[in-house]
Amino acid sequence: MDVKFNKVLIFINSLVPLALLLWDAIFGNLGANPIEFFLRTTGVLTLVFLFITLSVTPLRKYFGWNNLIKFRRMLGLYAFFYGCLHLITYSFFDKSLSVSAIASDVWERPFIAVGMFSFFLLIPLAVTSTNQMIKRLGGKNWQRLHRLIYIIAIGGVVHFWMIVKSDITYPFLFALVLAGLLGYRVYAAIEKPKKKLATN
């Protein structure tokens, strides 16, 4: 597997959704409320990249695709990237960078607070994604910190679920996938001591 080629491929393809969004924005194809459309789409893309990042470990362990670990950082940073676009769209285009309006929204609408909390938890993960930061923190501490991705993913799904007023099909599907991804980790954690005992 050519790692550099695949990284370039992932890099380009991960920007395709944004390119399509901008294309539709330029030609006025974002519907009656373009800001809301852009906001919802970037939010969903944040969740999608979070889930793809969480999928790396089960896919690697189940199928033996060990090289996937080399792309996890990039995928996680794309989740942060789309999360930033989501926040910028909300704070700049929807709220015109009004601190009072944003603070009032966070206080009055719980789903905004959940989304903000989840995004701010994502910041230290992005900041500590470099090799230098891994060395500075130490492997175990870095791993403990990056387990925040589980809380972030749960918060993202809850945020999405709370936004939807009637049809919960998509939030439910996201919740189902997340349950599978987290369920695998619980299963793996239970089975790991059993395997150690079996080999001793």
N, C-alpha and C positions, 0 to 999 in steps of 0.2 A: 504493500500500500504506500503510495507516494503521499506522505504527510503534508508537504508544502502545497502540492496541487490540490489536495482535498480541503486544506484550510482556505485557499483562495476560492474554491468552489463554494464552501460554506459561507464565506464572507460575502460573496456576490449574491448568492441566493437568499441570504438573510436580509439583504437590502431590497429585494424585489417587491415585497409587500409595501414598503415605503414608497418606492418608485411608482407603483400602481396608484397608491393613494394621492401622491402629488400630481400624477397625470390626470386623475379624475378631478382633483381640486382645480387645476388649471383650466380644464374644459367644463367646469361647472356640473360635474356628475356625482356630487356628494349628497344629493337630495335637498329637501326643503330646509334642513338644519345642518349645514356642513360642519359646524363646530362640534355638534353632538356626534355626528357620524365619525369624524376624525378621532374624537375622544373615545368613543366606544371601540373603534378598531384598534387603536394603539393599546388600549387596556387589554383587549383580547390577545393581541400579539405578545404583550408582556407575559400573560399567563401561558401562552403556547410555548414560548422560549423557556420559561421556568420549568414546564413539564418535560420538554425535550432534554433539558439539563438534568432533571431528575431521572430521566429514562436511561441515561448513560450507564449507571451502575448496574441495574438489573440486566440490561442488554449485554453488557460486558461479561457479567458473571454467568448468565444463563447460556449465551451462545459462544462465549470465549472470544468475543471481539475486543481484545484488550487495547487495541489502538484507539478505540473511541475515547479513552481517557484524555488523549492529546487534544481533543476538540471541545471538551467540557467547559474549559475556561472561556473560550470564545462564545459559546452558546449562552453561558451565564451572563457575559458582558452584553450580549444582545438583549437579554431580558431586561437588564438595567437600562440599556439604551432606549428601548421602547417604553420602559417605565418613565424615563426622563421626558420623552416626547408626550406621554400621557399627562404628566404633571404640568409641563409647559403649556400644553393646549388648554388645560383647565385654568391654570393661574393667570396666564397671559391673555389668551384669546377669549376665555369665558368670563373671567373675573377682572380683566384689565389690570392685573397686578395690584389690586386693592387689598391691602393687608386686612383691613376691617371686614371686607366682604368675605374673604377667605376664612378668617377666624370665625365669623358668624355662621358660615356654611358648615365648618367643622363641628361647631357647637350644636347646631340645630339638626343637622343631617348625619346620623351615626355612620352611614356607609362611607361618607367622605373621610371621617376620622379613621375608620378601619383601613381604607385605602392609603391614607397618608402614613399611618403607622407602619403598614407593610412596606411602603416604598422606603421610608427612612431606615428600616431594618436592612434593606437591600444595599444601602450606601456602604457600610463597612465591609460587606462582602466584595463589592466592586473595588474598593480602595485596597484591600488586602489580596487581590488576585495575582499580584506579581510574584515572581520567584524570590525576589529580595524580601518581600513581606513574609513569605512562608518561612524563610530562614530566620528572620527577625523574631517572629512569633514562636517558632518551633512547630514541628509537624502536628503534635497532639493538640496544642492550643489553637492552631489554625483550623484543624478539623472540627474542634468544638465550636468555634465561632461560625464556621460555615454550615453547621447544622441548623442555623437560623433559617436556612432556605425552606425548611419544613413549615415553620411558623409563617413565613412570608407567603408560601403557596396556599396555605390554609386561609390566611387573611385575604389573599387575592380572590379566592373562590367565594368567600363570605361577602366580600365587597361586591362582586359581580351578582351574587344571589340577591343581595339587599337592594340593588339597583332595579332589578326586573320586577315589574309590578303585576304581570299576569302570567305570561308564558315562561315557565322556568326550565324549559327543555334544555337550553344550552348551559345554564349554570349547573343543572343536574348532571349533564354529561361530563362537565369539567370536574364536578365533585366525585363522580364515579371513577374517572381516570385517576384522580388524586388518591382516592381510597385504595386503588390497586397499587399505585406506586409506593404509598406509605405502608400498605399491608405487606408488600414484598419485604420491606426493610424490617418490619416486626418479625416476620417469619424467619428471615435470615439471621436476626439477632437471637432468636430462640434456638435455631438449629445449630448455630456455630459452636456453643458449648458441648452439644451432643456429639458433633463430629470430632471435637478434641478428645472427648472421653473415649470414643470408639477407636481412635488411633493410638491411644496410650496403652 
